[in-house]
Amino acid sequence: MEIASANVICLQVSFCDLQEILPFSSSIGFCKHPLVSSATQRCRLSGEPCRLSVVVKCSLPSDPLLSRISISDTGVGSCLEEFQGLKFSRQSIGDEKWDGMLSVRTTGKCDNEVYHYQLNLKESASARRLTRLPSNPKNGVKFSGTEVILSMFESADALVAEINCFFQKMLMLKIPNVAYELVVERGDAPGSQCEHVFLANESNPLSFSASNLECLKSSIEDYVLKHGYKKEHLKVGSGTAYCTEGHQNTGWMMDTVIAISEISEPISSCFRTSGAKSEVIYFKDFSPCSVSQSSMKALTSIDWRSFGLTLKSIANQGGYAFLEWEGLPPNTRIDIILHSYHKQAVMPSAKQKTQLDRNLIKRAVKLALDDLKEKHAGVLLSAHALKIRSYAPDLAKTIAGLILSSNDSGFQGECFSLIGLQCQGVGGEIVEDCIKKKIISVIEMNDRKSHERSEDVAPFLFEDECLQELDFQEDEYEEGVGFVFLARLYMRFSQLDQLMLKPRILSMGFLESPAWLPIVYWQLEIEHGYSLS
Amino acid sequence: MEGKRSGSQQHCDLLRKIREFTRAIVEELSNGRSPTILIDRFRNYCTNPNANCCCSYDLSYGKEILTFRKESHVHRLDILLRVLLIVQQLLQESRHGSKRDIYYMHPCIFSEQSVVDQAINDICILMQCSRHNLNVVSVGNGLVMGWIRFLEGGRKFDCINCPNMAHPIPVQVEEVKDIVSVARFILIVEKESVFQRLANDQFCNANRCIVITGRGYPDIPTRRFLRLLIEKLCLPAYCLVDCDPYGFDILTTYRFGSLQMAYDAKYLRCPEVRWLGAFPSDSEKYCLPQQCLLPLTGKDKRKTESMLNRCYLQRDVPKWRSELELMLQRGVKFEIEALSVYSLSFLTKEYIPSKIKGGVHI
């Protein structure tokens, strides 16, 4: 299958370009219609190299707004139910632009002929009839594919712009076995045909067996390389969340890839203009999709602060979500791609209508952020951890001081050996630096762990800061310190409800005698593994 | 936590503990774990209304856990380690430093004296020692006069030579030795003004005694010195405070120790101390005019109500508690000086001698 020809124009695609183009495109809504995405799915299902072509043929000069569109793919043959189940969807294509008529030619690999049908999507799905037209024989040749033809009252230029943009986005999914082709025919004269070919695997080929998530990650790396960056400028985190109903996995899942690019100096103007904003690129069923209102809410409700990010605003521009950050370093940008799909590659008609869990986005984004933190030390530290980390130099200096100022050389040797320094006589700065790194590493790890535990572990039970809050005088003290402390404990006691421990503790007489506290503490640790450290 | 061993041995032990503490932190960090500092919590009373508590000075009743997970903890650790470094240097060089000296070594970080004080307390608890063991001393605030003579680090305090002259209470009480006294009792007074009244009235000449004041809430040297005198001289000790909630609180600090220093209370409290006055019932007994009685403020009442809940009052000194309840019922307070309403020397000539002689103390 030849997918490139002499007059191919390969488009260099980047997210930057997309961010500039997308808000002003997709006014027609053609690409929002599932006709194109179902063609993509047929290609994916085939598992072989496939071509998805969209041919836009301009009509006669007398009627410049009538365009004939052919969507053809070399994927598996169409299951006709998918067309019967399709909705006309006025939301995607205007009523006045399309009469709803579709001409479908399709054949499976094992079929002997190419079937031809006609149907009108404007008829309700239940009353819709497929009109079978004469088939074409395949004469023993084994191939499969589908072509759908429709006519629209729309200028070819507008359609081409939209389809162009759509394919550029599709490339981000980097489906390894699909090449996209856009052909514009402006008449019968030689040279009036223009083709655009979009190759997903152009720069960094992936095997056909690559997972969808790997494809998304690879796509982000391509993007960085295309902008002249080196891989070390890029930090990528990814995660997949699964949608469940009760305890059942519905099969729906969401892949998320988040990329943070940091550079010492901006290279392109794109970075300067869009650094503080991130577009959330959203795919559903292997097609670009606009971000719904509930998804916007989900994005807003993510605890970005716990990752050191401050969300200034979130905007929905033409179905695309833009997150604006506050206090993001000037040469840092964040890109987010979300993709929800069913884990089994199913034909669109057979898909269940499932309301995607709003929390799915939250969970998927959090997983990707956690992954970023896990893989890249010091990245996305919470504001809380940053504050704690600011103590590291002072702590390191003091601990180094305690070691170095000791008059016990044996002790010094032990400490040096513990921190991995071979011999004595090393400079104070080296010791300090070494300890500082260890402190920072612990703080960063704590921050990662706190994310993991935050959802299922109650705060410490017996920590208490009342002493710190009191104004201590040398030998004076405020009456009621004991009350404050106990009150705190009683407050924390209420949290035990979550752990179903309250009845146990009540039976131990906790409330009657605070002297039981150490025992309660011990019991909790022994019986429930409830760590207080 | 005060040990009986020699000073140099104690210093060695302390330095060893500090090294072990530091090593444990380094080891945790090297293993990629957050250091976990457990600090025992002590109290010298509870507020259990059943009065069947088993409060103990020796046992902690809980622990504070400091880790790298909370900013407030890390801040506290930062302070603690800074102070510990200073203490290590003091001990290694056998020098002493005051809490104020320590504060001024990092005033921006410590922000206020109480922060240093808390760190010192934490270190004492961690190292299981008393503050003076750390070679940290406070500027002495207490005064002493009367029939006593002693040496402090080679310096002679001869109060007997002039029994009505005030001397500062020595700061390094552990250095006090060769105590000689012919006194019959020790009188502790809350305020310096009363101390001066006694000095002016030649109280010690007329009554062979030792008079001590902590000038308000007593500091550690004052309490340790008092405890030392009671131990060495086996004399009765009477305490004279204002008849108000603060006077009462100061009285309990002498006898039971303070909550803040509860970890060391067993070495600082003086269970022998008896309350000489002024009792709330004294206003009637001595017919104090109404203008000498001040109404308790809201804060006074809250403090009094709160103090009434302390377990040791019910258990050890129920009569004190009854007087405190009376103060709350009457809703008035008065200063010791109010007893001078009829005669300037009433306090020294009548009130104190008659109470001691008649055993009117509780």
Contacts between the chains, C-beta under 8 A, distances in Angstrom:
chain1	res1	chain2	res2	distance
A	384	B	71	6.7
A	387	B	71	4.9
A	388	B	68	6.3
A	388	B	69	7.8
A	388	B	70	7.7
A	388	B	71	5.4
A	388	B	74	5.1
A	391	B	71	8.0
A	391	B	74	4.8
A	391	B	75	6.9
A	391	B	77	8.0
A	391	B	78	5.3
A	394	B	78	5.5
A	394	B	82	7.9
A	394	B	109	7.6
A	395	B	74	7.4
A	395	B	77	6.9
A	395	B	78	5.7
A	395	B	81	6.6
A	398	B	78	7.1
A	398	B	81	4.3
A	398	B	82	5.4
A	398	B	84	7.9
A	398	B	85	5.5
A	399	B	22	6.7
A	399	B	25	6.3
A	399	B	26	6.7
A	399	B	81	6.5
A	401	B	85	4.9
A	402	B	18	7.3
A	402	B	22	4.5
A	402	B	81	6.9
A	402	B	84	6.7
A	402	B	85	5.3
A	402	B	88	6.2
A	403	B	22	6.5
A	403	B	26	7.3
A	405	B	85	6.9
A	405	B	88	6.5
A	405	B	89	6.1
A	405	B	92	7.6
A	406	B	15	7.9
A	406	B	19	6.2
A	406	B	22	7.8
A	406	B	88	6.9
A	406	B	92	7.7
A	407	B	92	5.4
A	408	B	15	7.6
A	408	B	19	6.1
A	411	B	19	4.7
A	411	B	22	7.9
A	411	B	23	6.8
A	414	B	23	6.2
A	415	B	22	7.2
A	415	B	23	6.2
A	415	B	26	5.0
A	418	B	23	7.4
A	418	B	26	5.0
A	418	B	27	5.5
A	418	B	30	4.6
A	419	B	26	6.2
A	419	B	29	7.5
A	419	B	30	5.6
A	420	B	30	7.2
A	435	B	26	7.2
A	435	B	29	6.7
A	438	B	29	4.2
A	438	B	30	6.3
A	438	B	32	7.6
A	439	B	29	6.2
A	439	B	68	7.4
A	441	B	32	6.4
A	442	B	29	6.1
A	442	B	32	6.3
A	442	B	33	6.6
A	442	B	34	5.1
A	442	B	68	5.7
A	443	B	34	7.9
A	443	B	68	5.5
A	445	B	32	6.5
A	446	B	34	5.9
A	446	B	67	8.0
A	446	B	68	5.9
A	446	B	69	5.4
A	450	B	69	7.0
A	460	B	65	7.0
A	462	B	62	6.4
A	462	B	63	7.3
A	462	B	65	7.1
A	463	B	64	7.0
A	463	B	65	5.8
A	463	B	70	7.4
A	463	B	73	7.9
A	464	B	64	6.2
A	465	B	72	5.5
A	467	B	64	7.6
A	467	B	118	6.6
A	468	B	72	6.2
A	468	B	76	6.6
A	468	B	118	7.2
A	471	B	114	6.3
A	472	B	114	4.0
A	472	B	117	5.5
A	472	B	118	5.9
A	472	B	260	6.0
A	473	B	114	6.8
A	473	B	217	7.3
A	474	B	99	7.8
A	474	B	113	7.9
A	474	B	117	6.5
A	474	B	138	6.6
A	474	B	217	7.4
A	474	B	219	6.0
A	475	B	217	4.8
A	475	B	218	6.3
A	475	B	219	5.3
A	475	B	220	6.7
A	475	B	223	7.8
A	475	B	253	6.9
A	475	B	258	5.5
A	475	B	260	7.1
A	475	B	261	6.8
A	476	B	217	4.5
A	476	B	258	7.4
A	476	B	260	7.7
A	477	B	258	5.2
A	477	B	259	4.6
A	477	B	260	4.3
A	479	B	249	7.3
A	479	B	303	5.4
A	479	B	306	4.3
A	479	B	307	6.1
A	480	B	306	5.4
A	481	B	259	5.5
A	481	B	260	7.9
A	482	B	43	5.8
A	482	B	45	7.4
A	482	B	46	6.6
A	482	B	47	5.8
A	482	B	259	7.0
A	483	B	47	6.5
A	483	B	306	7.5
A	485	B	41	7.8
A	486	B	47	7.8
A	512	B	50	7.9
A	513	B	48	7.0
A	513	B	53	7.6
A	514	B	46	6.6
A	514	B	48	7.3
A	514	B	61	7.1
A	515	B	46	7.6
A	515	B	53	6.9
A	515	B	54	6.3
A	515	B	61	6.5
A	517	B	61	6.2
A	517	B	62	5.0
A	518	B	60	7.7
A	518	B	61	6.9
A	518	B	62	6.2
A	518	B	63	7.7
A	521	B	62	7.4
A	521	B	63	7.6
A	532	B	65	5.7
A	533	B	34	7.9
A	533	B	36	4.5
A	533	B	65	6.2
A	533	B	67	6.4
